[in-house]
Amino acid sequence: MKTFILTFIGFLFSSGVYSQIDENQLGAWYMYFYNHKFENSQWGVQGDFQYRDWQLLGDKEQLLLRSGITYTPKKSGIMFTLGFANITTGQFGELNAEDSNEDRIYQEALLPHKIGNRFLITHRFRYEQRFVEDQDFRTRYRYNLFINVPFNSKDLSPKTVYGAFYNELFINGERNIGNNNSVEFFDRNRTYLGLGYVLNPKIRFQLGWMKQTTNAWAKGQLQFSMHHNF
């Protein structure tokens, strides 16, 4: 009986937390991605800085800072990354609430290829080791399929307009996260559609819409991104 009461109270509490998120409110992510390969070397750096808002501006969802060292074996076309990220997360609608923090180590492999003359495909496999505030050590597996389709050329050359699509699946490793709390095997899924423009060989921009779905809620986000190779 005691277990049932505690479980019921926990359900009410979690439902209250989730109900605070307005699934009909459009959010926005503002993102900068960078990639640099050292001259005459298989080594480089890459990463991204993201500000995510529950609405267009004014209600911080997350601030994400991520950077890594890359290695591309000769004639492989595959880029491996070892990196670190720091994520600060705010609560929906609570501007004065205390933020939570996460440090993250990650490894990933990026495998690009082309189908036909225009379909630019990239597979990204990522494994994360997560150190979330007030939780036990966690891991997560991610797979992202990216598809870019140039409209007025056959590749992403300057002045090209292109369509962009991705779908990313997140799967939790450890289910028990401490303090008698647990998470589901499925963590979340993100589906994105957008348009991009290649300004020059080093810079391109994208504008799109992403639907993020978790076990508790689903929400749309605008995404504004700059992609910088230098």
Secondary structure, DSSP 8 states (H G I E B T S, - for coil): -HHHHHHHHHHHHHHHHHHTS-TTS-EEEEEEEEEEE-TTSSEEEEEEEEEEESSSSSSEEEEEEEEEEEE--TTT--EEEEEEEEEEE--TT-TTS--EEEEEEEEEEEEEEEETTTEEEEEEEEEEEEEETTS--EEEEEEEEEEEEESSSSSS-TT-EEEEEEEEEEEES--EEETTEE--SEEEEEEEEEEEEE-SSSEEEEEEEEEEEESS-EEEEEEEEEEEE-
